[in-house]
Structures are given as structure tokens and as C-alpha cells.
Amino acid sequence: MLRTHTIVIDRPAGSSHPRYPEFRYPLDYGYLDGTSGGDGNEIDVWCGSCDRSVLTGIVCTVDGVKRDAEVKLLAGCTAAEAETVLHAHNSGPQAAILVLNPRERTLRRDSGAVVS
């Protein structure tokens, strides 16, 4: 899917969330153009510093404020970048788990971030 759809970055790393300005995006964040996620919008994507056509994994999130759950793709993320995204989603009213692509497993098992 990452190889066949354009990733649109609408929230570059360091930018503020439009409704929650205290939240700054630690990595580039956007969506896959021409897709549809569970919320009716495009599928969300966190983009790391490596090859963005490689699916590193997914983050499954639950948001208590928005009362929804979503799946967000990780594209070209290093282990540190994946952990940064996971940490961002496990703050405030959110909770998340990280599921790594079996071919891209780079996080340590003792970090609590790997889910098989």
C-alpha cells in the first residue's frame, strides 16, 4: 500500500496539533492519499527517516476524548522513532500498542513496545 499510494504530509515534525497546540508532532505525520480508514478519513501515517515505502509497523490507538480507535501506519521508522510515536500515543487520554512488521523487527523485546 505504501508503494502504490502517495503519502501526504500535512503535519511536519515539530508542528503543533491544530486543536491541541501543546502537542507537537515528533515526526512527519500525514495520510495515504486515496485510502479510507476506520474513521472515514484517509489512513494516517507516521513517517520516519528511512525508506518511506517500507512498512515498519502499525500503531493501534484508543482515544478517550474523541471516543474512537484507529490504526496508524509507521513508514520507514527506526526503532527509536517507533518508540517515540508509541510514547506520544500513550500520553494523556490516549492508549496505544505497537505491532511491528515481522520483517522489520528492530525494537528490543524488553522495551514493552513489541507485540507479536
PyRosetta script that sets phi, psi and omega in degrees:
from pyrosetta import init, pose_from_sequence

init()
pose = pose_from_sequence("MLRTHTIVIDRPAGSSHPRYPEFRYPLDYGYLDGTSGGDGNEIDVWCGSCDRSVLTGIVCTVDGVKRDAEVKLLAGCTAAEAETVLHAHNSGPQAAILVLNPRERTLRRDSGAVVS")
pose.set_psi(1, -38.4)
pose.set_omega(1, 179.1)
pose.set_phi(2, -66.4)
pose.set_psi(2, -27.6)
pose.set_omega(2, -179.1)
pose.set_phi(3, -82.3)
pose.set_psi(3, -17.5)
pose.set_omega(3, -175.2)
pose.set_phi(4, -109.4)
pose.set_psi(4, -6.7)
pose.set_omega(4, 179.3)
pose.set_phi(5, -125.8)
pose.set_psi(5, 147.3)
pose.set_omega(5, 178.6)
pose.set_phi(6, -79.3)
pose.set_psi(6, 133.4)
pose.set_omega(6, 173.3)
pose.set_phi(7, -87.4)
pose.set_psi(7, 123.3)
pose.set_omega(7, 177.1)
pose.set_phi(8, -103.8)
pose.set_psi(8, 119.5)
pose.set_omega(8, 178.2)
pose.set_phi(9, -93.0)
pose.set_psi(9, 108.0)
pose.set_omega(9, 178.1)
pose.set_phi(10, -106.1)
pose.set_psi(10, -5.4)
pose.set_omega(10, 177.0)
pose.set_phi(11, -138.4)
pose.set_psi(11, 88.9)
pose.set_omega(11, -178.6)
pose.set_phi(12, -64.3)
pose.set_psi(12, 155.9)
pose.set_omega(12, 176.5)
pose.set_phi(13, -51.6)
pose.set_psi(13, 133.4)
pose.set_omega(13, 179.7)
pose.set_phi(14, 92.7)
pose.set_psi(14, -14.3)
pose.set_omega(14, 179.7)
pose.set_phi(15, -78.6)
pose.set_psi(15, 160.0)
pose.set_omega(15, -179.4)
pose.set_phi(16, -91.4)
pose.set_psi(16, 150.0)
pose.set_omega(16, 174.5)
pose.set_phi(17, -66.2)
pose.set_psi(17, 139.1)
pose.set_omega(17, -176.2)
pose.set_phi(18, -63.4)
pose.set_psi(18, -32.5)
pose.set_omega(18, -179.4)
pose.set_phi(19, -101.5)
pose.set_psi(19, -21.2)
pose.set_omega(19, -178.6)
pose.set_phi(20, -126.4)
pose.set_psi(20, 77.9)
pose.set_omega(20, -171.7)
pose.set_phi(21, -60.8)
pose.set_psi(21, -18.4)
pose.set_omega(21, 177.8)
pose.set_phi(22, -72.7)
pose.set_psi(22, -18.3)
pose.set_omega(22, 177.8)
pose.set_phi(23, -88.5)
pose.set_psi(23, 124.8)
pose.set_omega(23, 176.4)
pose.set_phi(24, -111.3)
pose.set_psi(24, 135.5)
pose.set_omega(24, -179.8)
pose.set_phi(25, -71.6)
pose.set_psi(25, 121.1)
pose.set_omega(25, -178.3)
pose.set_phi(26, -76.0)
pose.set_psi(26, -21.8)
pose.set_omega(26, 177.8)
pose.set_phi(27, -134.9)
pose.set_psi(27, 168.4)
pose.set_omega(27, 172.3)
pose.set_phi(28, -60.2)
pose.set_psi(28, 138.0)
pose.set_omega(28, -177.1)
pose.set_phi(29, -134.6)
pose.set_psi(29, 138.0)
pose.set_omega(29, 179.5)
pose.set_phi(30, -166.5)
pose.set_psi(30, -142.4)
pose.set_omega(30, -175.6)
pose.set_phi(31, -151.7)
pose.set_psi(31, 163.5)
pose.set_omega(31, 176.0)
pose.set_phi(32, -90.6)
pose.set_psi(32, 114.9)
pose.set_omega(32, -179.4)
pose.set_phi(33, -61.4)
pose.set_psi(33, 137.6)
pose.set_omega(33, 176.0)
pose.set_phi(34, 80.3)
pose.set_psi(34, 16.4)
pose.set_omega(34, 178.4)
pose.set_phi(35, -116.7)
pose.set_psi(35, 172.4)
pose.set_omega(35, 177.8)
pose.set_phi(36, -139.5)
pose.set_psi(36, 122.0)
pose.set_omega(36, 178.8)
pose.set_phi(37, -94.5)
pose.set_psi(37, -176.9)
pose.set_omega(37, -177.7)
pose.set_phi(38, -63.2)
pose.set_psi(38, -23.8)
pose.set_omega(38, -179.8)
pose.set_phi(39, -91.1)
pose.set_psi(39, 4.5)
pose.set_omega(39, -179.9)
pose.set_phi(40, 88.9)
pose.set_psi(40, -12.6)
pose.set_omega(40, 175.7)
pose.set_phi(41, -94.0)
pose.set_psi(41, 176.5)
pose.set_omega(41, 177.6)
pose.set_phi(42, -62.3)
pose.set_psi(42, 160.5)
pose.set_omega(42, 178.1)
pose.set_phi(43, -71.9)
pose.set_psi(43, 128.5)
pose.set_omega(43, -178.6)
pose.set_phi(44, -75.6)
pose.set_psi(44, 147.5)
pose.set_omega(44, -179.3)
pose.set_phi(45, -139.1)
pose.set_psi(45, 130.7)
pose.set_omega(45, 167.7)
pose.set_phi(46, -95.9)
pose.set_psi(46, 129.6)
pose.set_omega(46, -177.7)
pose.set_phi(47, -112.5)
pose.set_psi(47, 127.0)
pose.set_omega(47, 178.3)
pose.set_phi(48, -94.6)
pose.set_psi(48, -164.8)
pose.set_omega(48, -174.3)
pose.set_phi(49, -92.3)
pose.set_psi(49, -0.8)
pose.set_omega(49, -179.9)
pose.set_phi(50, -101.4)
pose.set_psi(50, -167.0)
pose.set_omega(50, -178.2)
pose.set_phi(51, -59.1)
pose.set_psi(51, 112.7)
pose.set_omega(51, -175.7)
pose.set_phi(52, -73.7)
pose.set_psi(52, -4.7)
pose.set_omega(52, 175.4)
pose.set_phi(53, -88.0)
pose.set_psi(53, -0.8)
pose.set_omega(53, -179.7)
pose.set_phi(54, -101.9)
pose.set_psi(54, 122.8)
pose.set_omega(54, 177.0)
pose.set_phi(55, -78.9)
pose.set_psi(55, 110.9)
pose.set_omega(55, 178.4)
pose.set_phi(56, -76.4)
pose.set_psi(56, -39.6)
pose.set_omega(56, -178.8)
pose.set_phi(57, 171.6)
pose.set_psi(57, -166.5)
pose.set_omega(57, 176.4)
pose.set_phi(58, -132.3)
pose.set_psi(58, 152.6)
pose.set_omega(58, 172.7)
pose.set_phi(59, -114.4)
pose.set_psi(59, 123.1)
pose.set_omega(59, 176.2)
pose.set_phi(60, -97.7)
pose.set_psi(60, 120.5)
pose.set_omega(60, -174.4)
pose.set_phi(61, -118.0)
pose.set_psi(61, 151.1)
pose.set_omega(61, 171.2)
pose.set_phi(62, -128.3)
pose.set_psi(62, 127.9)
pose.set_omega(62, -177.8)
pose.set_phi(63, -117.2)
pose.set_psi(63, 114.7)
pose.set_omega(63, -178.2)
pose.set_phi(64, -70.1)
pose.set_psi(64, -28.1)
pose.set_omega(64, 179.1)
pose.set_phi(65, -75.4)
pose.set_psi(65, -49.3)
pose.set_omega(65, -179.8)
pose.set_phi(66, -78.9)
pose.set_psi(66, -14.5)
pose.set_omega(66, -177.8)
pose.set_phi(67, 55.9)
pose.set_psi(67, 51.8)
pose.set_omega(67, 177.6)
pose.set_phi(68, -145.8)
pose.set_psi(68, 170.7)
pose.set_omega(68, 175.7)
pose.set_phi(69, -131.4)
pose.set_psi(69, 143.3)
pose.set_omega(69, -178.7)
pose.set_phi(70, -143.1)
pose.set_psi(70, 160.9)
pose.set_omega(70, 171.4)
pose.set_phi(71, -114.2)
pose.set_psi(71, 130.1)
pose.set_omega(71, 179.6)
pose.set_phi(72, -122.5)
pose.set_psi(72, 135.3)
pose.set_omega(72, -179.1)
pose.set_phi(73, -83.8)
pose.set_psi(73, 148.0)
pose.set_omega(73, 171.2)
pose.set_phi(74, -110.6)
pose.set_psi(74, 119.9)
pose.set_omega(74, -178.1)
pose.set_phi(75, -114.4)
pose.set_psi(75, 120.2)
pose.set_omega(75, 175.1)
pose.set_phi(76, 61.5)
pose.set_psi(76, 37.6)
pose.set_omega(76, -178.5)
pose.set_phi(77, -94.1)
pose.set_psi(77, 141.6)
pose.set_omega(77, 170.1)
pose.set_phi(78, -77.8)
pose.set_psi(78, 172.0)
pose.set_omega(78, 177.2)
pose.set_phi(79, -59.1)
pose.set_psi(79, -44.1)
pose.set_omega(79, -179.7)
pose.set_phi(80, -64.6)
pose.set_psi(80, -40.5)
pose.set_omega(80, 179.3)
pose.set_phi(81, -65.8)
pose.set_psi(81, -40.6)
pose.set_omega(81, 178.1)
pose.set_phi(82, -62.6)
pose.set_psi(82, -42.0)
pose.set_omega(82, 178.0)
pose.set_phi(83, -65.9)
pose.set_psi(83, -35.6)
pose.set_omega(83, 177.2)
pose.set_phi(84, -62.6)
pose.set_psi(84, -44.3)
pose.set_omega(84, 178.3)
pose.set_phi(85, -63.5)
pose.set_psi(85, -46.0)
pose.set_omega(85, 179.3)
pose.set_phi(86, -58.6)
pose.set_psi(86, -44.9)
pose.set_omega(86, 178.7)
pose.set_phi(87, -61.2)
pose.set_psi(87, -41.5)
pose.set_omega(87, 179.6)
pose.set_phi(88, -61.0)
pose.set_psi(88, -36.2)
pose.set_omega(88, -179.0)
pose.set_phi(89, -84.9)
pose.set_psi(89, -10.0)
pose.set_omega(89, 178.0)
pose.set_phi(90, -105.1)
pose.set_psi(90, 31.2)
pose.set_omega(90, 177.2)
pose.set_phi(91, -120.9)
pose.set_psi(91, 154.9)
pose.set_omega(91, 179.6)
pose.set_phi(92, 63.5)
pose.set_psi(92, -140.5)
pose.set_omega(92, -176.0)
pose.set_phi(93, -83.0)
pose.set_psi(93, 7.9)
pose.set_omega(93, -177.9)
pose.set_phi(94, -98.4)
pose.set_psi(94, 158.3)
pose.set_omega(94, 171.7)
pose.set_phi(95, -141.9)
pose.set_psi(95, 147.8)
pose.set_omega(95, -177.1)
pose.set_phi(96, -152.8)
pose.set_psi(96, 157.1)
pose.set_omega(96, 169.6)
pose.set_phi(97, -128.5)
pose.set_psi(97, 154.5)
pose.set_omega(97, 179.3)
pose.set_phi(98, -111.4)
pose.set_psi(98, 128.8)
pose.set_omega(98, 175.0)
pose.set_phi(99, -117.0)
pose.set_psi(99, 115.9)
pose.set_omega(99, -177.7)
pose.set_phi(100, -87.3)
pose.set_psi(100, 146.7)
pose.set_omega(100, 171.6)
pose.set_phi(101, -63.3)
pose.set_psi(101, 125.8)
pose.set_omega(101, -177.7)
pose.set_phi(102, -53.7)
pose.set_psi(102, -29.1)
pose.set_omega(102, 178.9)
pose.set_phi(103, -78.5)
pose.set_psi(103, -13.2)
pose.set_omega(103, -174.6)
pose.set_phi(104, -118.0)
pose.set_psi(104, 20.0)
pose.set_omega(104, -177.2)
pose.set_phi(105, -65.0)
pose.set_psi(105, 110.4)
pose.set_omega(105, 179.9)
pose.set_phi(106, -129.8)
pose.set_psi(106, -11.1)
pose.set_omega(106, -179.0)
pose.set_phi(107, -80.6)
pose.set_psi(107, 148.7)
pose.set_omega(107, 177.1)
pose.set_phi(108, -70.3)
pose.set_psi(108, 141.7)
pose.set_omega(108, 177.9)
pose.set_phi(109, -64.7)
pose.set_psi(109, -29.8)
pose.set_omega(109, -177.6)
pose.set_phi(110, -79.6)
pose.set_psi(110, 0.7)
pose.set_omega(110, 179.4)
pose.set_phi(111, -79.6)
pose.set_psi(111, -14.0)
pose.set_omega(111, -177.0)
pose.set_phi(112, 79.6)
pose.set_psi(112, 4.4)
pose.set_omega(112, -175.3)
pose.set_phi(113, -98.2)
pose.set_psi(113, -15.2)
pose.set_omega(113, -175.3)
pose.set_phi(114, -90.9)
pose.set_psi(114, 129.2)
pose.set_omega(114, 174.8)
pose.set_phi(115, -126.6)
pose.set_psi(115, 128.2)
pose.set_omega(115, -179.2)
pose.set_phi(116, -88.5)
pose.dump_pdb("model.pdb")
